Amino acid sequence: MKTFTAYFVRHGQTMLNHYNKIQGWIDSPLTDKGIADAKRAGEQLKKINFSAAYSSDSGRAIETASYILKANQENINIISYQYPEFREQCHGYFEGNDANQMWQFVGEQVQLTSESAVLGKYGLEKARDLIHKADLYGEAESNAMFWKRLDRGFNKLRANTNDGDQVFVVSHGMTIRSIVDRYAPKLDVGVPTINGSITKLTITDDDIKVDFFNKTDFVAK
């Protein structure tokens, strides 16, 4: 059975993150803090001999990956790929809206008015279905749509990775937290995924193990 390691990194802070706007499939540039987030992750991962680098096809993820690659001593040998399967979840009509306003609108379906209240009672997966149901255009991803896409991404990753390889994947806050919530729910204690944080996965042909989640102080030796 093939086993490889994937370091999932949340992209650096963006302009829309800074203003607390919903940012799924829409994009915005990294802030100065976001660039520092990306550079910090690069410093933490620079000693790992990666076989490949992956990111979603969102500009903020691609930009973050470029800073990580620049810091790596083996960067000239690392080929990078962009997989749309590792995007953030799509929020449809709510993209670009104020985050608190979206959760008030979504939460009205279940008489709750905040993100913490909705997630606390229903969890990430059911909350995703509530967003889908509340979307006036019906284009926000349901939980089934989201996982069909993400599972396809993991299968592509498996198909292009050899036994013993180490790779990094720049993805997104709710996407990474959703992976942890599904495969290591005890590690998801309701804390948002930090910009530039590192989550380590051990991936086999038929399973995913979460070694750690959301670290900003990890340093590879």
C-alpha atoms as a printed R data frame, in Angstrom:
    type eleno elety resid chain resno       x      y      z
1   ATOM     1    CA   MET     A     1   0.000  0.000  0.000
2   ATOM     2    CA   LYS     A     2   1.265  3.467 -0.912
3   ATOM     3    CA   THR     A     3   1.740  5.972  1.904
4   ATOM     4    CA   PHE     A     4   2.799  9.600  1.544
5   ATOM     5    CA   THR     A     5   2.819 12.808  3.582
6   ATOM     6    CA   ALA     A     6   0.970 15.998  2.653
7   ATOM     7    CA   TYR     A     7   1.472 19.280  4.483
8   ATOM     8    CA   PHE     A     8  -1.679 21.342  3.996
9   ATOM     9    CA   VAL     A     9  -1.104 25.083  4.390
10  ATOM    10    CA   ARG     A    10  -3.809 27.706  4.592
11  ATOM    11    CA   HIS     A    11  -3.054 30.640  2.294
12  ATOM    12    CA   GLY     A    12  -1.894 33.920  3.803
13  ATOM    13    CA   GLN     A    13  -4.347 36.583  4.920
14  ATOM    14    CA   THR     A    14  -6.134 38.361  2.066
15  ATOM    15    CA   MET     A    15  -7.866 41.696  1.739
16  ATOM    16    CA   LEU     A    16 -11.285 40.037  2.071
17  ATOM    17    CA   ASN     A    17 -10.109 38.084  5.131
18  ATOM    18    CA   HIS     A    18  -9.031 41.384  6.671
19  ATOM    19    CA   TYR     A    19 -12.484 42.903  6.123
20  ATOM    20    CA   ASN     A    20 -14.331 39.762  7.323
21  ATOM    21    CA   LYS     A    21 -15.922 39.114  3.945
22  ATOM    22    CA   ILE     A    22 -17.027 35.715  2.641
23  ATOM    23    CA   GLN     A    23 -14.315 34.428  0.317
24  ATOM    24    CA   GLY     A    24 -14.817 31.051 -1.285
25  ATOM    25    CA   TRP     A    25 -14.460 30.903 -5.039
26  ATOM    26    CA   ILE     A    26 -13.946 34.658 -5.403
27  ATOM    27    CA   ASP     A    27 -10.437 35.924 -4.770
28  ATOM    28    CA   SER     A    28  -8.452 38.847 -3.415
29  ATOM    29    CA   PRO     A    29  -4.736 39.597 -3.027
30  ATOM    30    CA   LEU     A    30  -2.592 38.847 -0.016
31  ATOM    31    CA   THR     A    31  -2.146 41.667  2.473
32  ATOM    32    CA   ASP     A    32   1.268 42.520  3.934
33  ATOM    33    CA   LYS     A    33   0.352 40.242  6.819
34  ATOM    34    CA   GLY     A    34  -0.641 37.570  4.310
35  ATOM    35    CA   ILE     A    35   2.755 37.724  2.646
36  ATOM    36    CA   ALA     A    36   4.361 37.381  6.080
37  ATOM    37    CA   ASP     A    37   2.067 34.373  6.767
38  ATOM    38    CA   ALA     A    38   3.255 32.719  3.556
39  ATOM    39    CA   LYS     A    39   6.920 33.453  4.244
40  ATOM    40    CA   ARG     A    40   6.604 32.041  7.762
41  ATOM    41    CA   ALA     A    41   5.191 28.797  6.380
42  ATOM    42    CA   GLY     A    42   8.028 28.703  3.867
43  ATOM    43    CA   GLU     A    43  10.619 29.037  6.612
44  ATOM    44    CA   GLN     A    44   8.969 26.260  8.608
45  ATOM    45    CA   LEU     A    45   8.913 23.866  5.654
46  ATOM    46    CA   LYS     A    46  12.142 24.838  3.914
47  ATOM    47    CA   LYS     A    47  14.177 21.792  4.979
48  ATOM    48    CA   ILE     A    48  11.728 19.241  3.568
49  ATOM    49    CA   ASN     A    49  12.672 17.675  0.243
50  ATOM    50    CA   PHE     A    50   9.273 17.895 -1.442
51  ATOM    51    CA   SER     A    51   8.550 15.805 -4.516
52  ATOM    52    CA   ALA     A    52   5.877 18.254 -5.705
53  ATOM    53    CA   ALA     A    53   3.902 21.331 -4.691
54  ATOM    54    CA   TYR     A    54   0.152 21.695 -5.062
55  ATOM    55    CA   SER     A    55  -2.352 24.467 -4.525
56  ATOM    56    CA   SER     A    56  -5.895 25.285 -5.449
57  ATOM    57    CA   ASP     A    57  -6.256 27.402 -8.584
58  ATOM    58    CA   SER     A    58  -7.203 30.491 -6.542
59  ATOM    59    CA   GLY     A    59  -4.711 33.329 -6.833
60  ATOM    60    CA   ARG     A    60  -4.229 33.640 -3.083
61  ATOM    61    CA   ALA     A    61  -3.233 29.972 -2.848
62  ATOM    62    CA   ILE     A    62  -0.916 30.146 -5.868
63  ATOM    63    CA   GLU     A    63   0.780 33.260 -4.448
64  ATOM    64    CA   THR     A    64   1.232 31.615 -1.051
65  ATOM    65    CA   ALA     A    65   2.728 28.517 -2.691
66  ATOM    66    CA   SER     A    66   5.224 30.675 -4.571
67  ATOM    67    CA   TYR     A    67   6.613 32.089 -1.306
68  ATOM    68    CA   ILE     A    68   6.888 28.599  0.181
69  ATOM    69    CA   LEU     A    69   8.738 27.378 -2.908
70  ATOM    70    CA   LYS     A    70  11.160 30.309 -2.842
71  ATOM    71    CA   ALA     A    71  12.211 29.383  0.702
72  ATOM    72    CA   ASN     A    72  12.847 25.718 -0.070
73  ATOM    73    CA   GLN     A    73  16.435 24.695 -0.759
74  ATOM    74    CA   GLU     A    74  15.216 22.151 -3.345
75  ATOM    75    CA   ASN     A    75  12.896 24.607 -5.110
76  ATOM    76    CA   ILE     A    76  14.538 24.223 -8.517
77  ATOM    77    CA   ASN     A    77  13.512 20.543 -8.551
78  ATOM    78    CA   ILE     A    78   9.933 20.970 -7.341
79  ATOM    79    CA   ILE     A    79   7.156 20.992 -9.927
80  ATOM    80    CA   SER     A    80   3.997 22.857 -8.895
81  ATOM    81    CA   TYR     A    81   0.415 22.026 -9.838
82  ATOM    82    CA   GLN     A    82  -2.889 23.861 -9.414
83  ATOM    83    CA   TYR     A    83  -5.929 21.707 -8.671
84  ATOM    84    CA   PRO     A    84  -9.353 23.423 -8.577
85  ATOM    85    CA   GLU     A    85 -10.518 20.481 -6.424
86  ATOM    86    CA   PHE     A    86  -8.673 22.024 -3.451
87  ATOM    87    CA   ARG     A    87 -10.563 25.329 -3.618
88  ATOM    88    CA   GLU     A    88 -12.505 26.738 -0.695
89  ATOM    89    CA   GLN     A    89 -16.184 25.823 -0.541
90  ATOM    90    CA   CYS     A    90 -18.401 27.860 -2.855
91  ATOM    91    CA   HIS     A    91 -20.856 30.153 -1.065
92  ATOM    92    CA   GLY     A    92 -22.800 31.136 -4.194
93  ATOM    93    CA   TYR     A    93 -24.893 34.270 -3.676
94  ATOM    94    CA   PHE     A    94 -23.064 35.055 -0.425
95  ATOM    95    CA   GLU     A    95 -19.605 35.416 -1.986
96  ATOM    96    CA   GLY     A    96 -18.115 38.782 -1.026
97  ATOM    97    CA   ASN     A    97 -20.798 39.538  1.557
98  ATOM    98    CA   ASP     A    98 -20.092 40.448  5.164
99  ATOM    99    CA   ALA     A    99 -19.542 37.169  7.022
100 ATOM   100    CA   ASN     A   100 -21.715 38.070 10.008
101 ATOM   101    CA   GLN     A   101 -24.596 39.066  7.723
102 ATOM   102    CA   MET     A   102 -24.372 35.756  5.850
103 ATOM   103    CA   TRP     A   103 -24.570 33.730  9.040
104 ATOM   104    CA   GLN     A   104 -27.543 35.782 10.243
105 ATOM   105    CA   PHE     A   105 -29.328 35.075  6.967
106 ATOM   106    CA   VAL     A   106 -28.392 31.385  6.924
107 ATOM   107    CA   GLY     A   107 -29.139 30.942 10.622
108 ATOM   108    CA   GLU     A   108 -32.688 32.261 10.322
109 ATOM   109    CA   GLN     A   109 -33.652 28.830  8.947
110 ATOM   110    CA   VAL     A   110 -32.871 27.299 12.346
111 ATOM   111    CA   GLN     A   111 -33.497 30.297 14.631
112 ATOM   112    CA   LEU     A   112 -29.780 30.965 15.175
113 ATOM   113    CA   THR     A   113 -27.979 34.148 14.209
114 ATOM   114    CA   SER     A   114 -24.221 33.584 14.408
115 ATOM   115    CA   GLU     A   115 -21.564 31.368 12.860
116 ATOM   116    CA   SER     A   116 -20.524 29.966 16.246
117 ATOM   117    CA   ALA     A   117 -24.121 29.089 17.121
118 ATOM   118    CA   VAL     A   118 -24.851 27.381 13.772
119 ATOM   119    CA   LEU     A   119 -21.586 25.447 13.691
120 ATOM   120    CA   GLY     A   120 -21.829 24.603 17.378
121 ATOM   121    CA   LYS     A   121 -25.260 23.011 16.976
122 ATOM   122    CA   TYR     A   122 -25.108 21.554 13.464
123 ATOM   123    CA   GLY     A   123 -21.405 21.082 12.638
124 ATOM   124    CA   LEU     A   124 -19.560 21.941  9.441
125 ATOM   125    CA   GLU     A   125 -21.262 19.467  7.132
126 ATOM   126    CA   LYS     A   126 -24.882 20.277  8.022
127 ATOM   127    CA   ALA     A   127 -24.019 23.997  8.077
128 ATOM   128    CA   ARG     A   128 -22.796 23.667  4.486
129 ATOM   129    CA   ASP     A   129 -26.204 22.295  3.524
130 ATOM   130    CA   LEU     A   130 -27.884 25.215  5.294
131 ATOM   131    CA   ILE     A   131 -25.801 27.674  3.240
132 ATOM   132    CA   HIS     A   132 -26.743 25.795  0.065
133 ATOM   133    CA   LYS     A   133 -30.429 25.906  0.995
134 ATOM   134    CA   ALA     A   134 -30.312 29.628  1.839
135 ATOM   135    CA   ASP     A   135 -28.561 30.612 -1.404
136 ATOM   136    CA   LEU     A   136 -31.086 32.434 -3.596
137 ATOM   137    CA   TYR     A   137 -29.386 31.085 -6.732
138 ATOM   138    CA   GLY     A   138 -28.889 27.528 -5.510
139 ATOM   139    CA   GLU     A   139 -25.199 27.637 -6.447
140 ATOM   140    CA   ALA     A   140 -23.540 27.372 -3.027
141 ATOM   141    CA   GLU     A   141 -22.030 23.910 -2.640
142 ATOM   142    CA   SER     A   142 -23.975 21.399 -0.602
143 ATOM   143    CA   ASN     A   143 -21.959 19.056  1.581
144 ATOM   144    CA   ALA     A   144 -22.276 16.259 -0.991
145 ATOM   145    CA   MET     A   145 -21.095 18.569 -3.803
146 ATOM   146    CA   PHE     A   146 -18.171 19.791 -1.717
147 ATOM   147    CA   TRP     A   147 -16.946 16.305 -0.788
148 ATOM   148    CA   LYS     A   148 -17.390 14.928 -4.295
149 ATOM   149    CA   ARG     A   149 -14.997 17.644 -5.478
150 ATOM   150    CA   LEU     A   150 -12.550 17.262 -2.615
151 ATOM   151    CA   ASP     A   151 -12.449 13.460 -2.848
152 ATOM   152    CA   ARG     A   152 -11.657 13.842 -6.544
153 ATOM   153    CA   GLY     A   153  -8.737 16.069 -5.557
154 ATOM   154    CA   PHE     A   154  -7.378 13.505 -3.111
155 ATOM   155    CA   ASN     A   155  -7.653 10.806 -5.776
156 ATOM   156    CA   LYS     A   156  -5.673 12.978 -8.206
157 ATOM   157    CA   LEU     A   157  -3.094 13.537 -5.475
158 ATOM   158    CA   ARG     A   158  -2.823  9.788 -4.867
159 ATOM   159    CA   ALA     A   159  -2.479  9.060 -8.588
160 ATOM   160    CA   ASN     A   160   0.424 11.491 -8.978
161 ATOM   161    CA   THR     A   161   2.354 10.655 -5.790
162 ATOM   162    CA   ASN     A   162   4.721  7.776 -5.035
163 ATOM   163    CA   ASP     A   163   5.181  5.787 -1.849
164 ATOM   164    CA   GLY     A   164   7.209  7.769  0.696
165 ATOM   165    CA   ASP     A   165   6.815 11.116 -1.057
166 ATOM   166    CA   GLN     A   166   6.352 14.384  0.793
167 ATOM   167    CA   VAL     A   167   4.266 17.150 -0.788
168 ATOM   168    CA   PHE     A   168   2.672 20.390  0.295
169 ATOM   169    CA   VAL     A   169  -0.773 21.642 -0.662
170 ATOM   170    CA   VAL     A   170  -1.855 25.260 -0.250
171 ATOM   171    CA   SER     A   171  -5.593 25.270  0.338
172 ATOM   172    CA   HIS     A   172  -8.186 27.176  2.333
173 ATOM   173    CA   GLY     A   173  -9.422 27.583  5.882
174 ATOM   174    CA   MET     A   174 -12.787 25.826  5.804
175 ATOM   175    CA   THR     A   175 -11.536 23.193  3.362
176 ATOM   176    CA   ILE     A   176  -8.672 22.198  5.668
177 ATOM   177    CA   ARG     A   177 -10.880 22.309  8.747
178 ATOM   178    CA   SER     A   178 -13.455 20.129  6.967
179 ATOM   179    CA   ILE     A   179 -10.788 17.506  6.257
180 ATOM   180    CA   VAL     A   180  -9.833 17.491  9.934
181 ATOM   181    CA   ASP     A   181 -13.480 17.432 11.023
182 ATOM   182    CA   ARG     A   182 -14.110 14.326  8.914
183 ATOM   183    CA   TYR     A   183 -10.920 12.343  9.572
184 ATOM   184    CA   ALA     A   184  -9.921 13.489 13.076
185 ATOM   185    CA   PRO     A   185 -12.961 15.163 14.646
186 ATOM   186    CA   LYS     A   186 -11.364 15.332 18.092
187 ATOM   187    CA   LEU     A   187  -8.790 17.782 16.701
188 ATOM   188    CA   ASP     A   188 -11.459 20.164 15.422
189 ATOM   189    CA   VAL     A   189 -12.282 22.089 18.568
190 ATOM   190    CA   GLY     A   190 -14.081 24.926 16.820
191 ATOM   191    CA   VAL     A   191 -10.984 27.048 16.191
192 ATOM   192    CA   PRO     A   192 -10.689 28.636 12.733
193 ATOM   193    CA   THR     A   193  -7.788 27.543 10.537
194 ATOM   194    CA   ILE     A   194  -5.091 30.207 10.924
195 ATOM   195    CA   ASN     A   195  -3.676 31.901  7.839
196 ATOM   196    CA   GLY     A   196  -0.322 30.318  7.030
197 ATOM   197    CA   SER     A   197  -0.828 27.456  9.488
198 ATOM   198    CA   ILE     A   198   0.302 23.918  8.702
199 ATOM   199    CA   THR     A   199  -1.729 20.718  8.953
200 ATOM   200    CA   LYS     A   200   0.047 17.395  8.396
201 ATOM   201    CA   LEU     A   201  -1.724 14.460  6.756
202 ATOM   202    CA   THR     A   202  -0.551 10.890  6.190
203 ATOM   203    CA   ILE     A   203  -2.401  9.588  3.151
204 ATOM   204    CA   THR     A   204  -2.770  5.988  2.004
205 ATOM   205    CA   ASP     A   205  -4.724  4.415 -0.852
206 ATOM   206    CA   ASP     A   206  -7.903  4.290  1.207
207 ATOM   207    CA   ASP     A   207  -7.468  6.483  4.283
208 ATOM   208    CA   ILE     A   208  -6.303  9.844  5.601
209 ATOM   209    CA   LYS     A   209  -4.699 10.330  9.016
210 ATOM   210    CA   VAL     A   210  -4.342 13.795 10.552
211 ATOM   211    CA   ASP     A   211  -1.001 14.006 12.379
212 ATOM   212    CA   PHE     A   212  -1.533 17.583 13.542
213 ATOM   213    CA   PHE     A   213  -3.768 20.541 12.721
214 ATOM   214    CA   ASN     A   214  -3.373 24.303 12.513
215 ATOM   215    CA   LYS     A   215   0.217 24.710 13.700
216 ATOM   216    CA   THR     A   216   2.040 28.016 13.320
217 ATOM   217    CA   ASP     A   217   5.122 26.934 15.271
218 ATOM   218    CA   PHE     A   218   6.032 23.796 13.322
219 ATOM   219    CA   VAL     A   219   9.639 23.636 12.161
220 ATOM   220    CA   ALA     A   220  10.804 20.745  9.980
221 ATOM   221    CA   LYS     A   221  14.168 19.257 10.952
